[in-house]
Structures are given as structure tokens and as C-alpha cells.
Amino acid sequence: MHQMFYQAPLKVLMLCMFCLPQVMHADALVLLGAESMEIPSTWVRPGAAIIRCESILKSNVVQSCSRWLQEQQYRPWHLHTLKLLPLNPVPSDIEISRAQTPKPIDQLAAEIGLLPEELEPYGRSKAKVRLSLLDRLHSQPDGKYILVAGITPTPLGEGKSTVTIGLVQAMSAHLKLNSFACLRQPSQGPTFGVKGGAAGGGYAQVIPMEEFNLHLTGDIHAITAANNLVAAAIDARMLHEATQSDKALFNRLVPSVNGVRKFSPIQISRLQGLGIHKTDPASLTPQEVSAFARLDLDPSKITWHRVVDTNDRFLRKITVGQASTEKGQTRETGFDIAVASEIMAILALSDNLGDMRGRLGRMVVGTSRSGKPVTAEDLGVSGAVAVLMKDAIKPTLMQTLEGTPVFVHAGPFANIAHGNSSVLADKLALKLVGQDGFVVTEAGFGADIGMEKFFNIKCRASGLKPNVVVLVATVRALKMHGGGPNVSAGAPLPREYIDENLSLVARGCRSNLRKQIQIAKLFGVPVVVALNAFRTDTPAEIDLVCQIAKECGASDAVSCQHWSQGGRGCLELALAVKEAARQPTNFQFLYNTEMPIVEKIRTIAQKVYGADDIEVSPEVQRKIDYYNHQGYGSLPICMAKTHLSLSHMPDKKGAPTGFVLPIRDIRASVGAGFIYPLVGTMSTMPGLPTRPCFYDIDIDPVTEDIIGLF
Amino acid sequence: MHQMFYQAPLKVLMLCMFCLPQVMHADALVLLGAESMEIPSTWVRPGAAIIRCESILKSNVVQSCSRWLQEQQYRPWHLHTLKLLPLNPVPSDIEISRAQTPKPIDQLAAEIGLLPEELEPYGRSKAKVRLSLLDRLHSQPDGKYILVAGITPTPLGEGKSTVTIGLVQAMSAHLKLNSFACLRQPSQGPTFGVKGGAAGGGYAQVIPMEEFNLHLTGDIHAITAANNLVAAAIDARMLHEATQSDKALFNRLVPSVNGVRKFSPIQISRLQGLGIHKTDPASLTPQEVSAFARLDLDPSKITWHRVVDTNDRFLRKITVGQASTEKGQTRETGFDIAVASEIMAILALSDNLGDMRGRLGRMVVGTSRSGKPVTAEDLGVSGAVAVLMKDAIKPTLMQTLEGTPVFVHAGPFANIAHGNSSVLADKLALKLVGQDGFVVTEAGFGADIGMEKFFNIKCRASGLKPNVVVLVATVRALKMHGGGPNVSAGAPLPREYIDENLSLVARGCRSNLRKQIQIAKLFGVPVVVALNAFRTDTPAEIDLVCQIAKECGASDAVSCQHWSQGGRGCLELALAVKEAARQPTNFQFLYNTEMPIVEKIRTIAQKVYGADDIEVSPEVQRKIDYYNHQGYGSLPICMAKTHLSLSHMPDKKGAPTGFVLPIRDIRASVGAGFIYPLVGTMSTMPGLPTRPCFYDIDIDPVTEDIIGLF
């Protein structure tokens, strides 16, 4: 008999001996009961595997195939790449995205070695990938780990996402090197606020870009729901404690169900935290009942905020509880943008489901009147939060315009959060590309912000060591750092940015670019500078940047034209990165976490930002003392600082010196596992401008095409 | 040659003549070049189709199969049903759900005649269905349309969802009648607040119940995001108008891009609304500039609330805008539960994407200082809102415990919203079951609430006519209506509810049950009473209910045991419904929409609730006058009333008379298309109790099993 079936990721044919010649396109042939037969090479396509199988039971065949498949996993992928025919002038991002038909996501998954049971499709062009993949591939060596960071950007952004995508398009589609991009999921705030997508742009994009930029697979919505469940639990608990006796509280918290009272497991966890090792509710003393039933949260010391994924500035500071049903328990609080939630940071830094569950339980939401930290576990809500996050922990697979794989996972906003994509996405991708492959991951904003946190927080959490830093620069940003006039969104660009101006470029290179290269090299990782070339850049300007970059310590410096040309425009960068990845690295953290909190902050301020010193107010010092007392002193540091300058002053461009960094406030994200100093005035909730970009966005009711999304 | 391929929804085999006998399980055989060959009946399974095809080009074969498929669509489905082996005692809902392995959702889709391109899978057990299906099947006659409603419930709920699911399990899996259940997506508020799932329960459930009860396919998250984008746009716009001159506003709203100024289409739509038929920004007079640029919203007359899908009582009444960046523009407002958003009502009532887009634009968010309604279209945000809702408009396909199809779409909360699942889900299901099939859809709470709105609002919007009302009753609720003691969540049930008490039952039947039957018959639709039997009900009690129900005008009355037995326990009900659906109906609306608003409210109050009259305050009358002036006078009415009594007083059980219904407030949902009177005190945001059910919910980090979700 012969019969075709799919043992994805390969097309496999079971054949009887009569019909063999017809199967020219299979990846593998399973020969049943024909152990010794010779297969003429013209019968099968080059590279196809021959699997000989004595039994004709389908289950055995599937087993043989699976085993064989596992052995074969780590060869170069046979990617069906999507052809690009770039137009000039370059159309809008959504037009380019819509003009390309993505591969079915299960086809891409099969091409890169995923088994069908490891995939959870969400529509036809995105899918979540199960973490069981990490177990299956645990013995597989990792690929090379490439970080894309940038110089200090203008408010317009300098194209780190497009470089990331252009680079993997060049590697996978043109150089036939297995490569994966790991991107962050964009917030809907900017999508509908100030123009600017996060899916890349031009001919270096993730497609379909509208799915990337809208709900994706719902991770940020899950974070919002989880974050706000914790918030509702806090206020409701304070109300119930304020209006009930110890006994009434206890009776409600541990109700008699069919005559039986028992603690739920999460309540036993709280009891153990209180040092009460009892499991029978009746055996608690009145003091123990009170200690268990009262979190006794101090309303003025609640640190947990609600979140929305909308630029809603009127929620920055609000008063809640003003309905009569809340009995006068009003309180000032605020909303942050959802991606700034501690739950987003936990998602990004978790290593597995158990790790995430543990971190969610450790989240500190406030302080009791007696000064003890109160956690999500104490509130009894952390299990439910983990349940809300159970799908969000799986990275989402999408593809670039050229059909190469991309993981999208976890969050943006490197100024107010750590701003890196997830540890899990990077780890999965490193296994999937195999040891000769490349994973390109992106850190938000300038290297002083996103990259510093990538190294000191994310790599510390993951144990992964990066091989190369790609530092993205533009002539535009370099001219600004060299002393060019102010650049702002919406306003026309001054002439200096359109005409050749070598002296501005040179001054920008010798200040900000040099400093950012030095920062990367502090961590012992080679740097390749990627000049994201614009139409108005002159050859002399481009050459000058590349020359000075190399003088300043970059392993290489090249220009890239991915925006107008796709992967083909990034070939030089791809080769430079491949070359740099051969260099030995000497990766090291900037500080030891056992250093005192103030010293860790000072180290970052001086070595990374170039500050003379830091200024710590008595209030901040008091909080630091409290954190030390609570045992949080050895957490790493996640600075919240403007991305528009190496300093805390957005208008100080280049490489400012002679300043003292003011630490305005400090918070602890105990679940995420970092201390979070706020430098200067940092808003955790953006606002909408007079004309948000939603004015241009609509849907065609007949074709269902989206209009005006970038 | 022979070769197997899937032309879903059918398993199709292309065969060479040597190997035919092996293909016993195919739905169809494609014979290539063997037009006249006889196929012995033992070769194929009963009912399989034989498609003869001269060409062996695969594309032609696929075409032939598709054509054949379309012709065959409307026969009885060949559902692969899932076997149930009910345990006694009945395990928890999540244990029952987890013990059953759902069919792959694409298999179910294929079985009920969906084409692969009409399906968008979300994971392995749920998928969105594209609306293009309606076009493909537009000439197909509809199936029978069955509404499940209930008597006035206790606070514990009486099992309408389980009856709905048990009924389709009986019809599809046991009687082999094509049938579809159309359910509402549950809110996460109750899921984590007070125990009670919405996926049904016991052996009549939608599976996997945790996916049903958590994020599903993200529709409520999309509604939340869309609703809150509108809210952010309102407050930001008021701020920008308060701080800028007409000219500055206009220049920002219509900026010069590369030297060209133009209106976006949504701005032209606003201009036309203002009676300004110009397209060149430069040609507007200063008066026109001012009229265009200033919405001039009156902060005290903003009716739009923010929403979260969390029981967060502290957000019922809040003050926003207290950060210094908002320049003193503080304002009192509040959050509602997400499912109460007007956008949810629009989702449920929309007929297609264009209809939804139109309704979203017509949503009124507040009133200008000069008394004009201001819409989402005026804010420029309705296109973006439609984009956020583009996937939510597609119903989600899931399955029951016995593998029969279910649509989940749109929203709950029939007390404060209209509380019905979507028009689109019902329409798609009516086509899919075909003319001999049944669609069972559910209306929230008692027939006075959900059913009245189903008829007067949803059926008016859809044009569909129901064939049968199934009225769900329990002995427990009937005893309460007969004068039994108070029933409340969490407290043990009084003895009256456990021991036989025929006089309480009889009094409950002759008050509330009789009244609810009469209400259904007001609309000219036959009623079948379904007594959802509990373990403690005695045969005499059950017989009594069925006997009185028939005396009161029910076509039939039967008891059902679906909770403990699945579809098998609902066979009698299924047969009764099938029989009742043969009766001619004389469906009519309760009121003509052209009646004055007050008369429409009075009609509902008197004929449905049994009130003597209504009481309309001068403030409400003033608003009604305003709505009439604005042309909203002919919208239907969506009452917001307690679900715990036919009256506005939750403790008045049975069939209260001699009361006057107070209309406390009245609102207009112009986009959804109804006027929304508030009766008595209705909260649009539930709260969390002292011990929310999240205390029991957790996830096993190793097996990924969810624990404690009902």
C-alpha cells in the first residue's frame, strides 16, 4: 500500500513499491518492508531523507519519523522565503504589509522544526509556542545571541526594530543562516497616540503588521486583567477589614462548607509566612486569627497601581472609592500604562510557569500599618493571577516580510520598565536556530537604558551570554548630538538634517556614539555599528560615521538599507555580525548584586551615564533602608530615566558630563526581582496629543482592510 | 496512482483502482478515470459519497469536491460525538471538563460544514468563524429558533445555561438533529468574584470550561480597549480645547504634512454633520474653524464611562485628572463592568461589519455646552474603535461535553444591559443547522428581563422570529416564590428547600411561573417549561410543577437531569421542544417603536412586570424631551431592573402587584440603538466579597492544570 500523511514539520510519504517515482517533493521517504532496496537518486529531491521501517503499523512509522526528525532538527532550515519586489518611492507600512501574503503559520512552524503539538495557532498568521519545546530541545546547543541596541535617539526613533528585522531577513532569506528575531509586543497606547509602529517599517516588517500592532494573542490584555484583579482585591480587602470584626472576617475567609471549615492552599501559604504551622482553622488562637485575617494595609502605603493599555493621562492621579457603597474609604491612586505593570516585567523575566507563579506570589502591593510588606500571595489572588497569565507565558510566532521567523513576547517602554522581550522567547529561539544560527533580540531606546538593563537584569535572570551588540545609529540623531537644532515629532525637520553637514556628524559620533560603544564594551561584548541610512544621507556622511565608529572601538561599522530594500539591504550588516560573533567574548556584569543599593545606582550613574555622582533624598534613603531590612537589598537595579539623554535632562544631548543624577523616588518590584529608582520626573502614563493618530485609522467594511495604521 | 488528501470538512481519498478496499472510513471517494466502475457497497462506509472525476488534475478534483460539498451541506451532520460516562456523585465542573478530551476544533468545524478558510483557530479547541459564511449560505433556509429563558431566579441562578447545553447535547448527540447552542461570553468579574461559571455545569458544559471562562478569544478585552480609547479621547480633547485657541487647535487637528493640509475622512464626516460641505481646510471661515475644532463638551454632561472586566467597586465613583499635568481639569466619573459597555451591546446587535462601524460612530459620549450630542465620530475615534473590534465581530466556535457545536458571542448582564448573545451568532447557527435543525439561544435572568429584551430589541434588530420559548424553573426558586425563606449565596439552604413542600411549590407555580408563561405568550410564542431537577426534588413536587405549568398555558412541561446525566437527561425536553416547534407561531412585538418613550416604558411595566403605573421624575422627563428633540424617540427600550423580582424591589417574590415602577434615571445608547431607563437603584459595577472565589484558583506548574475554577 502507499499513502501520504503529514508528520509535520516534514512532508513524509509512506509508499508501496509501485508508485515511488511520483514523490519528488517529499522531505523524507518512509520505506515499508523494503529494507535493502536501492533508491535511485533521481527519484527523490536532493537532501531528502530515506527512513527504512520494517513494520507497517502507522504508530511505529510515526515513532520512527519522530526519532529521525529529532536527530535532523539542527541542520539549516529549508525556509520557503517570500520574495520582495521593493517599490520606489517606498509605500506606507500598511500597504507594504498588505501586499505580501504571509505563509500559513503552521507551515513556517514546520519549516523551523516545531512539532504540530507544540503550536497553538491564533488565526492563520500567528501562533503561540508551547514551552514543552524547551524540554524536547534541552540538549541542543544554543545559537549565537545578538543584541540590537541604539545610540540616544531623537523623539522620532532611529529604527532599532527595522534593523532587527532587516538583519534576520538578510541572514535567513539571503545568507541561508538560521536566524530568529525576538521582538517586544507593542503597547496600544502609542499605536493610537503618536504615530509610530513597532513592527518595523518599510521593507523590514513583521506581517501582518496590523495583527502585531493590535491585540496580537492577548498577552497585554491578560496582564491588564491580572494587574487590575490584584488592585480590586486590595481595595475590597481594605473595605472589608475596615467594616468587620476579626471573627466575622475569619468566618467569611474560612467559611463552613457543608459543615466543614478548611483553609485553601493559598491561605496555608499565608499562615506559614506568619509562622503559624497549623492546618485546622479551629485551632488558631484569637491572636492568630487576627494576624491571619487582617492584612492591615496602610492606605497611604499602597504601591500597586491599576493599569490600562491606553494613553489616558486623566488617570495619572485619581481618587477612588467615592460612591456611598464604599463608605468613605476614598484614596488617591493612579493608573499606569499596562506595559509598565510589574506583571509585564515578570512575564519577561520568568523562566517557566513555576517561576512565574512564584514571582507573582512575591509581588509586594503595599505595607501594613506595622510596616510589613503585603504580597499578592497574602491577598490570596496570586493563583488566580497565574491562571490569567497561563497562555501569555507562551511566546507568539510570526514572520517577517520575507517569511523568516519572529517571536513576539513581553514588553516595551525601556525608560519606565526594563523594556526587553522575554527570556523564554530568546531561549526557545536559541534552541530552534541551533548552534550555527543567530537570535537577534532588541533592547529598548539607547544602550544606556535598554542594553544596560538587558545585561544587568535580563541576562542575570536567564544566564544567557550575548555574543555581539549591534548599535543602531542614524545620521539624523548623530547631527542632533553634534549640536543640531531641536527635533520633534510633527514639526518639519530643520535644514541641517537634510543637507550634508560633516562637522555635526563628526561631533555626534565623537560624543554620543563613542560613549554608547564604550558602554557596550564595559560588558565585554563586541560592538557592530549599524548606520540606518536615510535617503538624505550623503556618502561622505555615511563613510564618516563608519570610520569614526571603528576608531571608537567598534569591531565594524556598516550602513544598511533594509527600510527601502528589505534583507538585501542588510547583507553587509549580516556579514559583519557573523564575523563579530566569531570573536571570543568576555561578558561580565557591571555590578555585583551584593553591593549596597546606593552603590549599585552610583555605579550605573557614573559608568554608564557619565554622572559625577548621585543625589539621594532622605525619603529615598529611608525607603532603601526599609528594603534592606526586608531583604531586598541584593536585587539588581532597573533605572527609570529619560531615553532622550544619557543624563536625566532630556535636552542634554551628546555625552553630558558634570552632572549629579537626582534619585527622586525608589520602588521595589519584588516579584519581578528588581529595585526601581526614578530619576528626575518620569511619567508612567503617556497622554494623547491634540490630533492622535487614531484620526487616520479606519476599516473598510467590505474588504475588511485596515486603513491608516502607519 | 492513489493518494490521500484532506479536502476539509471531509476526508476525501483519491484512489487508484488497486487499493480501494482499504478506505473504509472516508466520507467521500473520488474516482479518477473510472467513471463507470461499480463500487461494492461493502467497500465504503454507509452514507459515503462517490464523486467521479475524469481529470486527475488535483485542482479539478478539489473543485469537484467543493461543488459536491456545497450541495451536500444541509444533510444531517455526521458528528463524531464524545461519549459521556457520568459519575455519581457528580464531580466538580472543572474535573468533568478536564476528564473529557475535546475534538480538534477544525474537525468539529468540518463536521458541521464549515470550509477551512472560514475558520480562524485560537488554540486547539476554539476558533472564530468568518462572516463570509453568511454570504455562502444566504440562500439556505434557517433552522428553528429556540429561546431559553427562566422564571425569576434565586441569587444562586436556576440553570438556564445548563439547560441550553443539555438540550443541544440531547438533540445533536442523541436524537441526531442538527443543533447549535448560542451562549454569551462570561465576564471575568463573576469568574473571580462570587462562585458560578457560565459554561454550564455538571455534565452539560462547554469545554474546555477554563478557556470559556477566561480570555476566550479576547472579545471582552477588545471591548475594554475600545471603550477606554473613547474615554481617553474625551478627556484629552477637553484638556486640549481648554488650553488652545481655535487657530492652534485647528492647526494641530489639520496639520500641514509636507506642505499639504487636508482633512482625514473622519473629519470630513464631522464637517458634513455640521452642515459644512467643504474639503479644503483653507476655505473654512473662522466661525467654521471654531465649529469644527471645538466639540465644546460640557464636563458635567459626559455620559461615557470607562470600563474594566473586574469586580472593582472602588471605581464606581472616582475623580480623574488630579495630576498637575492635567491643569486642574478634574472631573467626577466612574467605571462600569466591561460587559455593560455600549460597545458590547453594539457587538451583540450588529448585522455585519459596516453596520457595526456605523453604530460605533453614532455612539453619543456627552453633550456640548450648547446642548448638542457629541458622538464618537465627532471625536475622530470611531474608525480606530472599529479596527479594535474587527475580530470580536466573529463568533467563537466551541463544543459541548458531548462534542456538539456551540457559538459563544457577546454579553451577559441582562439586568443592566440587554444581556443576549449576538445576532450574528444566531444567524450563522441558523444557516449551519439547516431547515430541520435547531438553534438554542439563551436570554439572561428571568423572562421579564432577558426574554423581553430578546424579543423587543434583539429580534427587532435581527428580523428573526423565534419558534419556541423554553422557560427554566427549579423547585427551589418556585418554593421561594411560594413564600419560602430567603435564599442567599454562601448561606446554607433552609430546610424548606430540602424537604418536600407541595404547598410552597404550588404557590410559586401559580404566581411567578404563571406570570412568566403569560409574558412569553404575550409575544405569541409557544412555551415549554423545563424543570431543572435537583437531587432533593421529590417526584410529587416535579409532577406538580409540570401539571400546573400546563394548566397555566405551557405547551408542555418536563423535568430534565442534564446536570447529572448530560444530553441523555434532556431527551424528554428535546422531544417536547421539537414538538412545540411544529406549532404555528404568531410572533409580535410588545410595542410599536413609534409610541412615545414614556408609553413604551409604561407598556413594559404594566404588561410584563405587572406594575400599576410608572413614576417619571421631572429630571427623567426633561431627558426624555431632549431625546425626542434629538430624534431618538423611536428607539426601543432596554430596562435596567433587578433580576430578583418581577418588580423593582428585589425582595418581592412571586408575581407582585399594586406597585408603581420608579424610573430613577434614563440614558440613551444611540449606537446600540436603545433608550435605557434605570429602575430603582442599579449598580453597573459589582464588588468583591470578603472571600472572592479567587482564593481557590491556582495552576499546577507541572501539569498546567487549573485548580479550583468552580
Boltz contact constraints between the chains, C-beta under 6 A:
constraints:
  - contact:
      token1: [A, 1]
      token2: [B, 19]
      max_distance: 6.0
  - contact:
      token1: [A, 3]
      token2: [B, 4]
      max_distance: 6.0
  - contact:
      token1: [A, 4]
      token2: [B, 3]
      max_distance: 6.0
  - contact:
      token1: [A, 4]
      token2: [B, 4]
      max_distance: 6.0
  - contact:
      token1: [A, 19]
      token2: [B, 1]
      max_distance: 6.0
  - contact:
      token1: [A, 120]
      token2: [B, 123]
      max_distance: 6.0
  - contact:
      token1: [A, 121]
      token2: [B, 121]
      max_distance: 6.0
  - contact:
      token1: [A, 122]
      token2: [B, 122]
      max_distance: 6.0
  - contact:
      token1: [A, 123]
      token2: [B, 120]
      max_distance: 6.0
  - contact:
      token1: [A, 192]
      token2: [B, 229]
      max_distance: 6.0
  - contact:
      token1: [A, 192]
      token2: [B, 384]
      max_distance: 6.0
  - contact:
      token1: [A, 215]
      token2: [B, 218]
      max_distance: 6.0
  - contact:
      token1: [A, 218]
      token2: [B, 215]
      max_distance: 6.0
  - contact:
      token1: [A, 218]
      token2: [B, 218]
      max_distance: 6.0
  - contact:
      token1: [A, 221]
      token2: [B, 221]
      max_distance: 6.0
  - contact:
      token1: [A, 228]
      token2: [B, 308]
      max_distance: 6.0
  - contact:
      token1: [A, 228]
      token2: [B, 310]
      max_distance: 6.0
  - contact:
      token1: [A, 229]
      token2: [B, 192]
      max_distance: 6.0
  - contact:
      token1: [A, 229]
      token2: [B, 310]
      max_distance: 6.0
  - contact:
      token1: [A, 232]
      token2: [B, 310]
      max_distance: 6.0
  - contact:
      token1: [A, 232]
      token2: [B, 312]
      max_distance: 6.0
  - contact:
      token1: [A, 232]
      token2: [B, 688]
      max_distance: 6.0
  - contact:
      token1: [A, 235]
      token2: [B, 314]
      max_distance: 6.0
  - contact:
      token1: [A, 236]
      token2: [B, 688]
      max_distance: 6.0
  - contact:
      token1: [A, 240]
      token2: [B, 690]
      max_distance: 6.0
  - contact:
      token1: [A, 252]
      token2: [B, 690]
      max_distance: 6.0
  - contact:
      token1: [A, 252]
      token2: [B, 691]
      max_distance: 6.0
  - contact:
      token1: [A, 253]
      token2: [B, 691]
      max_distance: 6.0
  - contact:
      token1: [A, 264]
      token2: [B, 695]
      max_distance: 6.0
  - contact:
      token1: [A, 264]
      token2: [B, 696]
      max_distance: 6.0
  - contact:
      token1: [A, 308]
      token2: [B, 228]
      max_distance: 6.0
  - contact:
      token1: [A, 310]
      token2: [B, 228]
      max_distance: 6.0
  - contact:
      token1: [A, 310]
      token2: [B, 229]
      max_distance: 6.0
  - contact:
      token1: [A, 310]
      token2: [B, 232]
      max_distance: 6.0
  - contact:
      token1: [A, 312]
      token2: [B, 232]
      max_distance: 6.0
  - contact:
      token1: [A, 314]
      token2: [B, 235]
      max_distance: 6.0
  - contact:
      token1: [A, 314]
      token2: [B, 320]
      max_distance: 6.0
  - contact:
      token1: [A, 314]
      token2: [B, 321]
      max_distance: 6.0
  - contact:
      token1: [A, 314]
      token2: [B, 326]
      max_distance: 6.0
  - contact:
      token1: [A, 316]
      token2: [B, 323]
      max_distance: 6.0
  - contact:
      token1: [A, 317]
      token2: [B, 322]
      max_distance: 6.0
  - contact:
      token1: [A, 317]
      token2: [B, 323]
      max_distance: 6.0
  - contact:
      token1: [A, 318]
      token2: [B, 318]
      max_distance: 6.0
  - contact:
      token1: [A, 318]
      token2: [B, 320]
      max_distance: 6.0
  - contact:
      token1: [A, 319]
      token2: [B, 319]
      max_distance: 6.0
  - contact:
      token1: [A, 320]
      token2: [B, 314]
      max_distance: 6.0
  - contact:
      token1: [A, 320]
      token2: [B, 318]
      max_distance: 6.0
  - contact:
      token1: [A, 321]
      token2: [B, 314]
      max_distance: 6.0
  - contact:
      token1: [A, 322]
      token2: [B, 317]
      max_distance: 6.0
  - contact:
      token1: [A, 323]
      token2: [B, 316]
      max_distance: 6.0
  - contact:
      token1: [A, 323]
      token2: [B, 317]
      max_distance: 6.0
  - contact:
      token1: [A, 326]
      token2: [B, 314]
      max_distance: 6.0
  - contact:
      token1: [A, 353]
      token2: [B, 701]
      max_distance: 6.0
  - contact:
      token1: [A, 354]
      token2: [B, 701]
      max_distance: 6.0
  - contact:
      token1: [A, 357]
      token2: [B, 701]
      max_distance: 6.0
  - contact:
      token1: [A, 380]
      token2: [B, 695]
      max_distance: 6.0
  - contact:
      token1: [A, 381]
      token2: [B, 694]
      max_distance: 6.0
  - contact:
      token1: [A, 383]
      token2: [B, 697]
      max_distance: 6.0
  - contact:
      token1: [A, 383]
      token2: [B, 698]
      max_distance: 6.0
  - contact:
      token1: [A, 384]
      token2: [B, 192]
      max_distance: 6.0
  - contact:
      token1: [A, 384]
      token2: [B, 694]
      max_distance: 6.0
  - contact:
      token1: [A, 384]
      token2: [B, 697]
      max_distance: 6.0
  - contact:
      token1: [A, 386]
      token2: [B, 699]
      max_distance: 6.0
  - contact:
      token1: [A, 387]
      token2: [B, 697]
      max_distance: 6.0
  - contact:
      token1: [A, 387]
      token2: [B, 699]
      max_distance: 6.0
  - contact:
      token1: [A, 387]
      token2: [B, 706]
      max_distance: 6.0
  - contact:
      token1: [A, 390]
      token2: [B, 699]
      max_distance: 6.0
  - contact:
      token1: [A, 688]
      token2: [B, 232]
      max_distance: 6.0
  - contact:
      token1: [A, 688]
      token2: [B, 236]
      max_distance: 6.0
  - contact:
      token1: [A, 690]
      token2: [B, 240]
      max_distance: 6.0
  - contact:
      token1: [A, 690]
      token2: [B, 252]
      max_distance: 6.0
  - contact:
      token1: [A, 691]
      token2: [B, 252]
      max_distance: 6.0
  - contact:
      token1: [A, 691]
      token2: [B, 253]
      max_distance: 6.0
  - contact:
      token1: [A, 694]
      token2: [B, 381]
      max_distance: 6.0
  - contact:
      token1: [A, 694]
      token2: [B, 384]
      max_distance: 6.0
  - contact:
      token1: [A, 695]
      token2: [B, 264]
      max_distance: 6.0
  - contact:
      token1: [A, 695]
      token2: [B, 380]
      max_distance: 6.0
  - contact:
      token1: [A, 696]
      token2: [B, 264]
      max_distance: 6.0
  - contact:
      token1: [A, 697]
      token2: [B, 383]
      max_distance: 6.0
  - contact:
      token1: [A, 697]
      token2: [B, 384]
      max_distance: 6.0
  - contact:
      token1: [A, 697]
      token2: [B, 387]
      max_distance: 6.0
  - contact:
      token1: [A, 698]
      token2: [B, 383]
      max_distance: 6.0
  - contact:
      token1: [A, 699]
      token2: [B, 386]
      max_distance: 6.0
  - contact:
      token1: [A, 699]
      token2: [B, 387]
      max_distance: 6.0
  - contact:
      token1: [A, 699]
      token2: [B, 390]
      max_distance: 6.0
  - contact:
      token1: [A, 701]
      token2: [B, 353]
      max_distance: 6.0
  - contact:
      token1: [A, 701]
      token2: [B, 354]
      max_distance: 6.0
  - contact:
      token1: [A, 701]
      token2: [B, 357]
      max_distance: 6.0
  - contact:
      token1: [A, 706]
      token2: [B, 387]
      max_distance: 6.0
